[in-house]
Amino acid sequence: MSERILNVTVGGALETSLGRAAQTMEALERGESPAPYFGIGFADVGQIFAVFTPRRWELLAALREGGPMTIAALARCLKRDYKNVHGDVERLAEWQVVEKDEKGLVFTPYSEIVVDVRLPQGHAA
């Protein structure tokens, strides 16, 4: 697997994303190949917890440890019901956190997932 890092941001500024996009466009206009960036942004922690539940983190860890596998094998590995694991895989696939290969095996295409959570403005301790 290539070194791909998924950057998950909670409460990040829109200007940061727009600035990254502008830098990428400028590099492309100069004929350069910008470094790939894979990112997902959430407005608040409630949104990230709706997608990245504790069971889904366990699922991702199992895929990182065990490599590509069928959903049935993943369910056995996690000691969970197939239907629930299938639903979690589908939800994570919607966010492009897991993918299926040509054989139908499920895997995570990222070597690392980095989560950056920003405290909302005015709530500093």
Backbone atoms as SQL, in Angstrom:
CREATE TABLE atoms (id INTEGER PRIMARY KEY, chain TEXT, resi INTEGER, resn TEXT, atom TEXT, x REAL, y REAL, z REAL);
INSERT INTO atoms VALUES
  (1, 'A', 1, 'MET', 'N', 0.849, -1.183, 0.000),
  (2, 'A', 1, 'MET', 'CA', 0.000, 0.000, 0.000),
  (3, 'A', 1, 'MET', 'C', 0.887, 1.237, 0.000),
  (4, 'A', 2, 'SER', 'N', 0.534, 2.216, -0.799),
  (5, 'A', 2, 'SER', 'CA', 1.286, 3.461, -0.845),
  (6, 'A', 2, 'SER', 'C', 1.006, 4.259, 0.424),
  (7, 'A', 3, 'GLU', 'N', 1.890, 5.181, 0.705),
  (8, 'A', 3, 'GLU', 'CA', 1.736, 6.028, 1.877),
  (9, 'A', 3, 'GLU', 'C', 0.679, 7.091, 1.610),
  (10, 'A', 4, 'ARG', 'N', -0.519, 6.816, 2.040),
  (11, 'A', 4, 'ARG', 'CA', -1.618, 7.777, 1.906),
  (12, 'A', 4, 'ARG', 'C', -2.097, 8.101, 3.310),
  (13, 'A', 5, 'ILE', 'N', -2.227, 9.366, 3.601),
  (14, 'A', 5, 'ILE', 'CA', -2.670, 9.799, 4.925),
  (15, 'A', 5, 'ILE', 'C', -4.014, 10.489, 4.781),
  (16, 'A', 6, 'LEU', 'N', -4.982, 10.045, 5.581),
  (17, 'A', 6, 'LEU', 'CA', -6.288, 10.692, 5.626),
  (18, 'A', 6, 'LEU', 'C', -6.268, 11.694, 6.767),
  (19, 'A', 7, 'ASN', 'N', -6.536, 12.952, 6.455),
  (20, 'A', 7, 'ASN', 'CA', -6.580, 14.019, 7.451),
  (21, 'A', 7, 'ASN', 'C', -8.033, 14.320, 7.781),
  (22, 'A', 8, 'VAL', 'N', -8.409, 14.059, 9.010),
  (23, 'A', 8, 'VAL', 'CA', -9.771, 14.313, 9.478),
  (24, 'A', 8, 'VAL', 'C', -9.702, 15.526, 10.393),
  (25, 'A', 9, 'THR', 'N', -10.460, 16.559, 10.029),
  (26, 'A', 9, 'THR', 'CA', -10.428, 17.806, 10.786),
  (27, 'A', 9, 'THR', 'C', -11.808, 18.094, 11.358),
  (28, 'A', 10, 'VAL', 'N', -11.817, 18.497, 12.614),
  (29, 'A', 10, 'VAL', 'CA', -13.058, 18.903, 13.275),
  (30, 'A', 10, 'VAL', 'C', -12.906, 20.362, 13.675),
  (31, 'A', 11, 'GLY', 'N', -13.818, 21.196, 13.183),
  (32, 'A', 11, 'GLY', 'CA', -13.815, 22.607, 13.553),
  (33, 'A', 11, 'GLY', 'C', -12.729, 23.417, 12.872),
  (34, 'A', 12, 'GLY', 'N', -12.200, 22.936, 11.774),
  (35, 'A', 12, 'GLY', 'CA', -11.170, 23.676, 11.046),
  (36, 'A', 12, 'GLY', 'C', -11.758, 24.858, 10.300),
  (37, 'A', 13, 'ALA', 'N', -10.925, 25.829, 10.051),
  (38, 'A', 13, 'ALA', 'CA', -11.370, 27.033, 9.350),
  (39, 'A', 13, 'ALA', 'C', -11.518, 26.753, 7.854),
  (40, 'A', 14, 'LEU', 'N', -12.567, 27.277, 7.271),
  (41, 'A', 14, 'LEU', 'CA', -12.796, 27.143, 5.838),
  (42, 'A', 14, 'LEU', 'C', -11.650, 27.761, 5.039),
  (43, 'A', 15, 'GLU', 'N', -11.068, 28.816, 5.570),
  (44, 'A', 15, 'GLU', 'CA', -9.969, 29.491, 4.881),
  (45, 'A', 15, 'GLU', 'C', -8.778, 28.556, 4.673),
  (46, 'A', 16, 'THR', 'N', -8.546, 27.661, 5.614),
  (47, 'A', 16, 'THR', 'CA', -7.442, 26.712, 5.492),
  (48, 'A', 16, 'THR', 'C', -7.651, 25.798, 4.291),
  (49, 'A', 17, 'SER', 'N', -8.862, 25.265, 4.156),
  (50, 'A', 17, 'SER', 'CA', -9.176, 24.393, 3.020),
  (51, 'A', 17, 'SER', 'C', -9.100, 25.154, 1.703),
  (52, 'A', 18, 'LEU', 'N', -9.623, 26.359, 1.695),
  (53, 'A', 18, 'LEU', 'CA', -9.579, 27.167, 0.478),
  (54, 'A', 18, 'LEU', 'C', -8.143, 27.517, 0.099),
  (55, 'A', 19, 'GLY', 'N', -7.322, 27.801, 1.086),
  (56, 'A', 19, 'GLY', 'CA', -5.912, 28.094, 0.831),
  (57, 'A', 19, 'GLY', 'C', -5.187, 26.893, 0.244),
  (58, 'A', 20, 'ARG', 'N', -5.467, 25.696, 0.764),
  (59, 'A', 20, 'ARG', 'CA', -4.861, 24.469, 0.241),
  (60, 'A', 20, 'ARG', 'C', -5.285, 24.249, -1.209),
  (61, 'A', 21, 'ALA', 'N', -6.566, 24.481, -1.484),
  (62, 'A', 21, 'ALA', 'CA', -7.071, 24.327, -2.852),
  (63, 'A', 21, 'ALA', 'C', -6.405, 25.334, -3.794),
  (64, 'A', 22, 'ALA', 'N', -6.231, 26.556, -3.337),
  (65, 'A', 22, 'ALA', 'CA', -5.592, 27.585, -4.162),
  (66, 'A', 22, 'ALA', 'C', -4.142, 27.218, -4.457),
  (67, 'A', 23, 'GLN', 'N', -3.419, 26.714, -3.461),
  (68, 'A', 23, 'GLN', 'CA', -2.031, 26.298, -3.672),
  (69, 'A', 23, 'GLN', 'C', -1.951, 25.154, -4.675),
  (70, 'A', 24, 'THR', 'N', -2.882, 24.224, -4.600),
  (71, 'A', 24, 'THR', 'CA', -2.913, 23.101, -5.536),
  (72, 'A', 24, 'THR', 'C', -3.149, 23.607, -6.953),
  (73, 'A', 25, 'MET', 'N', -4.097, 24.516, -7.118),
  (74, 'A', 25, 'MET', 'CA', -4.403, 25.062, -8.440),
  (75, 'A', 25, 'MET', 'C', -3.197, 25.822, -9.007),
  (76, 'A', 26, 'GLU', 'N', -2.524, 26.578, -8.155),
  (77, 'A', 26, 'GLU', 'CA', -1.341, 27.321, -8.602),
  (78, 'A', 26, 'GLU', 'C', -0.241, 26.364, -9.055),
  (79, 'A', 27, 'ALA', 'N', -0.030, 25.296, -8.311),
  (80, 'A', 27, 'ALA', 'CA', 0.985, 24.300, -8.686),
  (81, 'A', 27, 'ALA', 'C', 0.636, 23.663, -10.028),
  (82, 'A', 28, 'LEU', 'N', -0.631, 23.340, -10.227),
  (83, 'A', 28, 'LEU', 'CA', -1.063, 22.743, -11.493),
  (84, 'A', 28, 'LEU', 'C', -0.865, 23.713, -12.656),
  (85, 'A', 29, 'GLU', 'N', -1.146, 24.985, -12.415),
  (86, 'A', 29, 'GLU', 'CA', -0.955, 25.998, -13.467),
  (87, 'A', 29, 'GLU', 'C', 0.515, 26.137, -13.849),
  (88, 'A', 30, 'ARG', 'N', 1.419, 25.885, -12.893),
  (89, 'A', 30, 'ARG', 'CA', 2.860, 25.945, -13.164),
  (90, 'A', 30, 'ARG', 'C', 3.361, 24.641, -13.790),
  (91, 'A', 31, 'GLY', 'N', 2.455, 23.671, -13.952),
  (92, 'A', 31, 'GLY', 'CA', 2.845, 22.385, -14.523),
  (93, 'A', 31, 'GLY', 'C', 3.446, 21.430, -13.514),
  (94, 'A', 32, 'GLU', 'N', 3.310, 21.728, -12.239),
  (95, 'A', 32, 'GLU', 'CA', 3.850, 20.885, -11.173),
  (96, 'A', 32, 'GLU', 'C', 2.800, 19.872, -10.735),
  (97, 'A', 33, 'SER', 'N', 3.259, 18.799, -10.144),
  (98, 'A', 33, 'SER', 'CA', 2.354, 17.793, -9.564),
  (99, 'A', 33, 'SER', 'C', 2.309, 18.014, -8.058),
  (100, 'A', 34, 'PRO', 'N', 1.220, 18.553, -7.556),
  (101, 'A', 34, 'PRO', 'CA', 1.142, 18.796, -6.108),
  (102, 'A', 34, 'PRO', 'C', 1.061, 17.482, -5.345),
  (103, 'A', 35, 'ALA', 'N', 1.527, 17.520, -4.119),
  (104, 'A', 35, 'ALA', 'CA', 1.436, 16.336, -3.266),
  (105, 'A', 35, 'ALA', 'C', -0.035, 16.028, -3.016),
  (106, 'A', 36, 'PRO', 'N', -0.415, 14.757, -3.096),
  (107, 'A', 36, 'PRO', 'CA', -1.827, 14.426, -2.860),
  (108, 'A', 36, 'PRO', 'C', -2.223, 14.724, -1.412),
  (109, 'A', 37, 'TYR', 'N', -3.445, 15.167, -1.255),
  (110, 'A', 37, 'TYR', 'CA', -4.001, 15.455, 0.075),
  (111, 'A', 37, 'TYR', 'C', -5.378, 14.821, 0.139),
  (112, 'A', 38, 'PHE', 'N', -5.579, 14.022, 1.167),
  (113, 'A', 38, 'PHE', 'CA', -6.870, 13.374, 1.379),
  (114, 'A', 38, 'PHE', 'C', -7.417, 13.904, 2.694),
  (115, 'A', 39, 'GLY', 'N', -8.589, 14.536, 2.653),
  (116, 'A', 39, 'GLY', 'CA', -9.116, 15.133, 3.867),
  (117, 'A', 39, 'GLY', 'C', -10.629, 15.079, 3.953),
  (118, 'A', 40, 'ILE', 'N', -11.088, 15.021, 5.192),
  (119, 'A', 40, 'ILE', 'CA', -12.511, 15.076, 5.518),
  (120, 'A', 40, 'ILE', 'C', -12.652, 16.115, 6.617),
  (121, 'A', 41, 'GLY', 'N', -13.647, 16.974, 6.501),
  (122, 'A', 41, 'GLY', 'CA', -13.871, 17.987, 7.517),
  (123, 'A', 41, 'GLY', 'C', -15.243, 17.873, 8.156),
  (124, 'A', 42, 'PHE', 'N', -15.289, 18.096, 9.443),
  (125, 'A', 42, 'PHE', 'CA', -16.536, 18.090, 10.205),
  (126, 'A', 42, 'PHE', 'C', -16.651, 19.402, 10.964),
  (127, 'A', 43, 'ALA', 'N', -17.870, 19.890, 11.097),
  (128, 'A', 43, 'ALA', 'CA', -18.095, 21.153, 11.802),
  (129, 'A', 43, 'ALA', 'C', -17.896, 21.012, 13.307),
  (130, 'A', 44, 'ASP', 'N', -18.294, 19.861, 13.867),
  (131, 'A', 44, 'ASP', 'CA', -18.187, 19.682, 15.315),
  (132, 'A', 44, 'ASP', 'C', -17.978, 18.207, 15.660),
  (133, 'A', 45, 'VAL', 'N', -17.693, 17.938, 16.923),
  (134, 'A', 45, 'VAL', 'CA', -17.380, 16.567, 17.340),
  (135, 'A', 45, 'VAL', 'C', -18.585, 15.646, 17.212),
  (136, 'A', 46, 'GLY', 'N', -19.780, 16.182, 17.328),
  (137, 'A', 46, 'GLY', 'CA', -20.971, 15.344, 17.150),
  (138, 'A', 46, 'GLY', 'C', -21.010, 14.722, 15.763),
  (139, 'A', 47, 'GLN', 'N', -20.614, 15.491, 14.754),
  (140, 'A', 47, 'GLN', 'CA', -20.603, 14.985, 13.387),
  (141, 'A', 47, 'GLN', 'C', -19.558, 13.898, 13.197),
  (142, 'A', 48, 'ILE', 'N', -18.365, 14.092, 13.737),
  (143, 'A', 48, 'ILE', 'CA', -17.334, 13.062, 13.553),
  (144, 'A', 48, 'ILE', 'C', -17.715, 11.785, 14.298),
  (145, 'A', 49, 'PHE', 'N', -18.318, 11.922, 15.481),
  (146, 'A', 49, 'PHE', 'CA', -18.704, 10.730, 16.237),
  (147, 'A', 49, 'PHE', 'C', -19.845, 9.978, 15.570),
  (148, 'A', 50, 'ALA', 'N', -20.625, 10.640, 14.747),
  (149, 'A', 50, 'ALA', 'CA', -21.688, 9.958, 14.008),
  (150, 'A', 50, 'ALA', 'C', -21.106, 9.072, 12.903),
  (151, 'A', 51, 'VAL', 'N', -19.964, 9.453, 12.368),
  (152, 'A', 51, 'VAL', 'CA', -19.324, 8.668, 11.304),
  (153, 'A', 51, 'VAL', 'C', -18.298, 7.702, 11.894),
  (154, 'A', 52, 'PHE', 'N', -17.421, 8.193, 12.733),
  (155, 'A', 52, 'PHE', 'CA', -16.352, 7.386, 13.306),
  (156, 'A', 52, 'PHE', 'C', -16.734, 6.945, 14.722),
  (157, 'A', 53, 'THR', 'N', -17.628, 5.969, 14.789),
  (158, 'A', 53, 'THR', 'CA', -18.037, 5.415, 16.079),
  (159, 'A', 53, 'THR', 'C', -16.915, 4.522, 16.620),
  (160, 'A', 54, 'PRO', 'N', -16.943, 4.188, 17.909),
  (161, 'A', 54, 'PRO', 'CA', -15.922, 3.275, 18.439),
  (162, 'A', 54, 'PRO', 'C', -15.868, 1.937, 17.688),
  (163, 'A', 55, 'ARG', 'N', -17.004, 1.393, 17.308),
  (164, 'A', 55, 'ARG', 'CA', -17.013, 0.121, 16.570),
  (165, 'A', 55, 'ARG', 'C', -16.385, 0.275, 15.188),
  (166, 'A', 56, 'ARG', 'N', -16.581, 1.412, 14.574),
  (167, 'A', 56, 'ARG', 'CA', -15.984, 1.641, 13.248),
  (168, 'A', 56, 'ARG', 'C', -14.472, 1.843, 13.359),
  (169, 'A', 57, 'TRP', 'N', -14.006, 2.457, 14.468),
  (170, 'A', 57, 'TRP', 'CA', -12.559, 2.553, 14.683),
  (171, 'A', 57, 'TRP', 'C', -11.976, 1.150, 14.849),
  (172, 'A', 58, 'GLU', 'N', -12.679, 0.278, 15.576),
  (173, 'A', 58, 'GLU', 'CA', -12.229, -1.111, 15.727),
  (174, 'A', 58, 'GLU', 'C', -12.173, -1.799, 14.371),
  (175, 'A', 59, 'LEU', 'N', -13.169, -1.555, 13.543),
  (176, 'A', 59, 'LEU', 'CA', -13.214, -2.127, 12.201),
  (177, 'A', 59, 'LEU', 'C', -12.003, -1.667, 11.387),
  (178, 'A', 60, 'LEU', 'N', -11.703, -0.387, 11.426),
  (179, 'A', 60, 'LEU', 'CA', -10.542, 0.136, 10.700),
  (180, 'A', 60, 'LEU', 'C', -9.247, -0.469, 11.215),
  (181, 'A', 61, 'ALA', 'N', -9.143, -0.622, 12.531),
  (182, 'A', 61, 'ALA', 'CA', -7.945, -1.234, 13.116),
  (183, 'A', 61, 'ALA', 'C', -7.799, -2.680, 12.654),
  (184, 'A', 62, 'ALA', 'N', -8.905, -3.404, 12.583),
  (185, 'A', 62, 'ALA', 'CA', -8.865, -4.798, 12.130),
  (186, 'A', 62, 'ALA', 'C', -8.418, -4.877, 10.676),
  (187, 'A', 63, 'LEU', 'N', -8.876, -3.969, 9.844),
  (188, 'A', 63, 'LEU', 'CA', -8.461, -3.955, 8.440),
  (189, 'A', 63, 'LEU', 'C', -6.992, -3.586, 8.303),
  (190, 'A', 64, 'ARG', 'N', -6.532, -2.653, 9.097),
  (191, 'A', 64, 'ARG', 'CA', -5.107, -2.271, 9.049),
  (192, 'A', 64, 'ARG', 'C', -4.240, -3.437, 9.482),
  (193, 'A', 65, 'GLU', 'N', -4.698, -4.166, 10.488),
  (194, 'A', 65, 'GLU', 'CA', -3.924, -5.291, 11.021),
  (195, 'A', 65, 'GLU', 'C', -4.016, -6.522, 10.124),
  (196, 'A', 66, 'GLY', 'N', -5.220, -6.824, 9.645),
  (197, 'A', 66, 'GLY', 'CA', -5.441, -8.054, 8.899),
  (198, 'A', 66, 'GLY', 'C', -5.353, -7.926, 7.396),
  (199, 'A', 67, 'GLY', 'N', -5.344, -6.703, 6.881),
  (200, 'A', 67, 'GLY', 'CA', -5.306, -6.510, 5.439),
  (201, 'A', 67, 'GLY', 'C', -6.671, -6.729, 4.816),
  (202, 'A', 68, 'PRO', 'N', -6.734, -6.686, 3.487),
  (203, 'A', 68, 'PRO', 'CA', -8.010, -6.850, 2.794),
  (204, 'A', 68, 'PRO', 'C', -8.689, -8.170, 3.141),
  (205, 'A', 69, 'MET', 'N', -10.002, -8.124, 3.342),
  (206, 'A', 69, 'MET', 'CA', -10.771, -9.333, 3.656),
  (207, 'A', 69, 'MET', 'C', -12.227, -9.125, 3.280),
  (208, 'A', 70, 'THR', 'N', -12.950, -10.218, 3.238),
  (209, 'A', 70, 'THR', 'CA', -14.380, -10.134, 2.957),
  (210, 'A', 70, 'THR', 'C', -15.084, -9.540, 4.169),
  (211, 'A', 71, 'ILE', 'N', -16.286, -9.072, 3.952),
  (212, 'A', 71, 'ILE', 'CA', -17.062, -8.541, 5.080),
  (213, 'A', 71, 'ILE', 'C', -17.368, -9.660, 6.068),
  (214, 'A', 72, 'ALA', 'N', -17.624, -10.863, 5.563),
  (215, 'A', 72, 'ALA', 'CA', -17.887, -12.003, 6.451),
  (216, 'A', 72, 'ALA', 'C', -16.669, -12.299, 7.329),
  (217, 'A', 73, 'ALA', 'N', -15.479, -12.290, 6.733),
  (218, 'A', 73, 'ALA', 'CA', -14.259, -12.532, 7.510),
  (219, 'A', 73, 'ALA', 'C', -14.035, -11.409, 8.519),
  (220, 'A', 74, 'LEU', 'N', -14.330, -10.193, 8.117),
  (221, 'A', 74, 'LEU', 'CA', -14.196, -9.048, 9.009),
  (222, 'A', 74, 'LEU', 'C', -15.154, -9.183, 10.190),
  (223, 'A', 75, 'ALA', 'N', -16.387, -9.582, 9.918),
  (224, 'A', 75, 'ALA', 'CA', -17.374, -9.781, 10.988),
  (225, 'A', 75, 'ALA', 'C', -16.896, -10.858, 11.963),
  (226, 'A', 76, 'ARG', 'N', -16.339, -11.945, 11.440),
  (227, 'A', 76, 'ARG', 'CA', -15.809, -13.008, 12.313),
  (228, 'A', 76, 'ARG', 'C', -14.643, -12.489, 13.150),
  (229, 'A', 77, 'CYS', 'N', -13.765, -11.737, 12.516),
  (230, 'A', 77, 'CYS', 'CA', -12.602, -11.175, 13.203),
  (231, 'A', 77, 'CYS', 'C', -13.039, -10.258, 14.352),
  (232, 'A', 78, 'LEU', 'N', -14.079, -9.487, 14.115),
  (233, 'A', 78, 'LEU', 'CA', -14.581, -8.537, 15.114),
  (234, 'A', 78, 'LEU', 'C', -15.557, -9.167, 16.104),
  (235, 'A', 79, 'LYS', 'N', -15.966, -10.437, 15.810),
  (236, 'A', 79, 'LYS', 'CA', -16.973, -11.120, 16.629),
  (237, 'A', 79, 'LYS', 'C', -18.261, -10.302, 16.694),
  (238, 'A', 80, 'ARG', 'N', -18.675, -9.832, 15.489),
  (239, 'A', 80, 'ARG', 'CA', -19.886, -9.027, 15.365),
  (240, 'A', 80, 'ARG', 'C', -20.786, -9.620, 14.300),
  (241, 'A', 81, 'ASP', 'N', -22.031, -9.192, 14.322),
  (242, 'A', 81, 'ASP', 'CA', -23.028, -9.624, 13.360),
  (243, 'A', 81, 'ASP', 'C', -22.669, -9.104, 11.959),
  (244, 'A', 82, 'TYR', 'N', -22.803, -9.967, 10.958),
  (245, 'A', 82, 'TYR', 'CA', -22.478, -9.611, 9.569),
  (246, 'A', 82, 'TYR', 'C', -23.231, -8.356, 9.126),
  (247, 'A', 83, 'LYS', 'N', -24.526, -8.311, 9.403),
  (248, 'A', 83, 'LYS', 'CA', -25.363, -7.193, 8.948),
  (249, 'A', 83, 'LYS', 'C', -24.849, -5.861, 9.509),
  (250, 'A', 84, 'ASN', 'N', -24.475, -5.850, 10.776),
  (251, 'A', 84, 'ASN', 'CA', -23.981, -4.618, 11.387),
  (252, 'A', 84, 'ASN', 'C', -22.627, -4.208, 10.812),
  (253, 'A', 85, 'VAL', 'N', -21.756, -5.188, 10.595),
  (254, 'A', 85, 'VAL', 'CA', -20.449, -4.892, 10.005),
  (255, 'A', 85, 'VAL', 'C', -20.631, -4.385, 8.574),
  (256, 'A', 86, 'HIS', 'N', -21.528, -5.014, 7.831),
  (257, 'A', 86, 'HIS', 'CA', -21.809, -4.576, 6.457),
  (258, 'A', 86, 'HIS', 'C', -22.275, -3.119, 6.452),
  (259, 'A', 87, 'GLY', 'N', -23.167, -2.774, 7.369),
  (260, 'A', 87, 'GLY', 'CA', -23.648, -1.394, 7.467),
  (261, 'A', 87, 'GLY', 'C', -22.529, -0.424, 7.791),
  (262, 'A', 88, 'ASP', 'N', -21.636, -0.823, 8.707),
  (263, 'A', 88, 'ASP', 'CA', -20.500, 0.043, 9.043),
  (264, 'A', 88, 'ASP', 'C', -19.560, 0.209, 7.851),
  (265, 'A', 89, 'VAL', 'N', -19.315, -0.873, 7.120),
  (266, 'A', 89, 'VAL', 'CA', -18.459, -0.795, 5.937),
  (267, 'A', 89, 'VAL', 'C', -19.089, 0.136, 4.904),
  (268, 'A', 90, 'GLU', 'N', -20.381, 0.015, 4.686),
  (269, 'A', 90, 'GLU', 'CA', -21.060, 0.876, 3.714),
  (270, 'A', 90, 'GLU', 'C', -20.961, 2.344, 4.120),
  (271, 'A', 91, 'ARG', 'N', -21.152, 2.621, 5.392),
  (272, 'A', 91, 'ARG', 'CA', -21.085, 4.007, 5.878),
  (273, 'A', 91, 'ARG', 'C', -19.675, 4.569, 5.704),
  (274, 'A', 92, 'LEU', 'N', -18.660, 3.778, 6.055),
  (275, 'A', 92, 'LEU', 'CA', -17.285, 4.242, 5.902),
  (276, 'A', 92, 'LEU', 'C', -16.902, 4.372, 4.426),
  (277, 'A', 93, 'ALA', 'N', -17.471, 3.534, 3.578),
  (278, 'A', 93, 'ALA', 'CA', -17.217, 3.631, 2.135),
  (279, 'A', 93, 'ALA', 'C', -17.797, 4.928, 1.579),
  (280, 'A', 94, 'GLU', 'N', -18.937, 5.370, 2.112),
  (281, 'A', 94, 'GLU', 'CA', -19.521, 6.643, 1.683),
  (282, 'A', 94, 'GLU', 'C', -18.545, 7.794, 1.915),
  (283, 'A', 95, 'TRP', 'N', -17.751, 7.684, 2.967),
  (284, 'A', 95, 'TRP', 'CA', -16.772, 8.712, 3.310),
  (285, 'A', 95, 'TRP', 'C', -15.395, 8.398, 2.720),
  (286, 'A', 96, 'GLN', 'N', -15.315, 7.342, 1.913),
  (287, 'A', 96, 'GLN', 'CA', -14.091, 6.905, 1.239),
  (288, 'A', 96, 'GLN', 'C', -12.967, 6.544, 2.210),
  (289, 'A', 97, 'VAL', 'N', -13.358, 6.039, 3.369),
  (290, 'A', 97, 'VAL', 'CA', -12.388, 5.604, 4.372),
  (291, 'A', 97, 'VAL', 'C', -12.050, 4.124, 4.158),
  (292, 'A', 98, 'VAL', 'N', -12.988, 3.370, 3.591),
  (293, 'A', 98, 'VAL', 'CA', -12.725, 1.992, 3.184),
  (294, 'A', 98, 'VAL', 'C', -13.140, 1.854, 1.718),
  (295, 'A', 99, 'GLU', 'N', -12.531, 0.886, 1.061),
  (296, 'A', 99, 'GLU', 'CA', -12.834, 0.620, -0.342),
  (297, 'A', 99, 'GLU', 'C', -12.912, -0.886, -0.536),
  (298, 'A', 100, 'LYS', 'N', -13.463, -1.301, -1.677),
  (299, 'A', 100, 'LYS', 'CA', -13.483, -2.708, -2.070),
  (300, 'A', 100, 'LYS', 'C', -12.605, -2.857, -3.299),
  (301, 'A', 101, 'ASP', 'N', -11.819, -3.945, -3.323),
  (302, 'A', 101, 'ASP', 'CA', -10.997, -4.192, -4.501),
  (303, 'A', 101, 'ASP', 'C', -11.788, -4.994, -5.531),
  (304, 'A', 102, 'GLU', 'N', -11.136, -5.362, -6.618),
  (305, 'A', 102, 'GLU', 'CA', -11.812, -6.065, -7.715),
  (306, 'A', 102, 'GLU', 'C', -12.336, -7.439, -7.307),
  (307, 'A', 103, 'LYS', 'N', -11.798, -8.005, -6.230),
  (308, 'A', 103, 'LYS', 'CA', -12.268, -9.308, -5.737),
  (309, 'A', 103, 'LYS', 'C', -13.382, -9.160, -4.698),
  (310, 'A', 104, 'GLY', 'N', -13.732, -7.918, -4.381),
  (311, 'A', 104, 'GLY', 'CA', -14.764, -7.681, -3.374),
  (312, 'A', 104, 'GLY', 'C', -14.237, -7.642, -1.954),
  (313, 'A', 105, 'LEU', 'N', -12.906, -7.626, -1.807),
  (314, 'A', 105, 'LEU', 'CA', -12.317, -7.554, -0.468),
  (315, 'A', 105, 'LEU', 'C', -12.312, -6.105, 0.011),
  (316, 'A', 106, 'VAL', 'N', -12.599, -5.924, 1.274),
  (317, 'A', 106, 'VAL', 'CA', -12.661, -4.605, 1.889),
  (318, 'A', 106, 'VAL', 'C', -11.287, -4.260, 2.456),
  (319, 'A', 107, 'PHE', 'N', -10.875, -3.001, 2.269),
  (320, 'A', 107, 'PHE', 'CA', -9.593, -2.557, 2.825),
  (321, 'A', 107, 'PHE', 'C', -9.648, -1.058, 3.076),
  (322, 'A', 108, 'THR', 'N', -8.721, -0.580, 3.865),
  (323, 'A', 108, 'THR', 'CA', -8.585, 0.856, 4.045),
  (324, 'A', 108, 'THR', 'C', -7.369, 1.304, 3.243),
  (325, 'A', 109, 'PRO', 'N', -7.527, 2.296, 2.376),
  (326, 'A', 109, 'PRO', 'CA', -6.430, 2.698, 1.497),
  (327, 'A', 109, 'PRO', 'C', -5.410, 3.630, 2.154),
  (328, 'A', 110, 'TYR', 'N', -5.562, 3.874, 3.458),
  (329, 'A', 110, 'TYR', 'CA', -4.697, 4.838, 4.127),
  (330, 'A', 110, 'TYR', 'C', -3.709, 4.146, 5.055),
  (331, 'A', 111, 'SER', 'N', -2.469, 4.613, 5.030),
  (332, 'A', 111, 'SER', 'CA', -1.452, 4.092, 5.939),
  (333, 'A', 111, 'SER', 'C', -1.602, 4.732, 7.320),
  (334, 'A', 112, 'GLU', 'N', -2.289, 5.861, 7.355),
  (335, 'A', 112, 'GLU', 'CA', -2.458, 6.582, 8.606),
  (336, 'A', 112, 'GLU', 'C', -3.717, 7.446, 8.521),
  (337, 'A', 113, 'ILE', 'N', -4.386, 7.611, 9.655),
  (338, 'A', 113, 'ILE', 'CA', -5.509, 8.539, 9.763),
  (339, 'A', 113, 'ILE', 'C', -5.165, 9.508, 10.886),
  (340, 'A', 114, 'VAL', 'N', -5.084, 10.773, 10.545),
  (341, 'A', 114, 'VAL', 'CA', -4.729, 11.812, 11.499),
  (342, 'A', 114, 'VAL', 'C', -5.981, 12.627, 11.796),
  (343, 'A', 115, 'VAL', 'N', -6.321, 12.748, 13.078),
  (344, 'A', 115, 'VAL', 'CA', -7.511, 13.499, 13.482),
  (345, 'A', 115, 'VAL', 'C', -7.056, 14.765, 14.209),
  (346, 'A', 116, 'ASP', 'N', -7.556, 15.901, 13.754),
  (347, 'A', 116, 'ASP', 'CA', -7.240, 17.204, 14.329),
  (348, 'A', 116, 'ASP', 'C', -8.548, 17.834, 14.785),
  (349, 'A', 117, 'VAL', 'N', -8.722, 17.972, 16.099),
  (350, 'A', 117, 'VAL', 'CA', -9.955, 18.529, 16.659),
  (351, 'A', 117, 'VAL', 'C', -9.638, 19.919, 17.232),
  (352, 'A', 118, 'ARG', 'N', -10.369, 20.896, 16.737),
  (353, 'A', 118, 'ARG', 'CA', -10.191, 22.284, 17.185),
  (354, 'A', 118, 'ARG', 'C', -11.264, 22.653, 18.188),
  (355, 'A', 119, 'LEU', 'N', -10.871, 23.269, 19.277),
  (356, 'A', 119, 'LEU', 'CA', -11.809, 23.764, 20.270),
  (357, 'A', 119, 'LEU', 'C', -12.561, 24.945, 19.675),
  (358, 'A', 120, 'PRO', 'N', -13.904, 24.975, 19.806),
  (359, 'A', 120, 'PRO', 'CA', -14.657, 26.122, 19.253),
  (360, 'A', 120, 'PRO', 'C', -14.183, 27.449, 19.834),
  (361, 'A', 121, 'GLN', 'N', -14.298, 28.504, 19.056),
  (362, 'A', 121, 'GLN', 'CA', -13.901, 29.833, 19.494),
  (363, 'A', 121, 'GLN', 'C', -14.638, 30.220, 20.774),
  (364, 'A', 122, 'GLY', 'N', -13.934, 30.878, 21.689),
  (365, 'A', 122, 'GLY', 'CA', -14.551, 31.381, 22.909),
  (366, 'A', 122, 'GLY', 'C', -14.759, 30.332, 23.981),
  (367, 'A', 123, 'HIS', 'N', -14.275, 29.114, 23.773),
  (368, 'A', 123, 'HIS', 'CA', -14.451, 28.063, 24.768),
  (369, 'A', 123, 'HIS', 'C', -13.131, 27.608, 25.393),
  (370, 'A', 124, 'ALA', 'N', -12.124, 28.436, 25.326),
  (371, 'A', 124, 'ALA', 'CA', -10.831, 28.057, 25.898),
  (372, 'A', 124, 'ALA', 'C', -10.922, 27.998, 27.411),
  (373, 'A', 125, 'ALA', 'N', -10.158, 27.108, 27.987),
  (374, 'A', 125, 'ALA', 'CA', -10.178, 26.935, 29.443),
  (375, 'A', 125, 'ALA', 'C', -9.373, 28.010, 30.120);
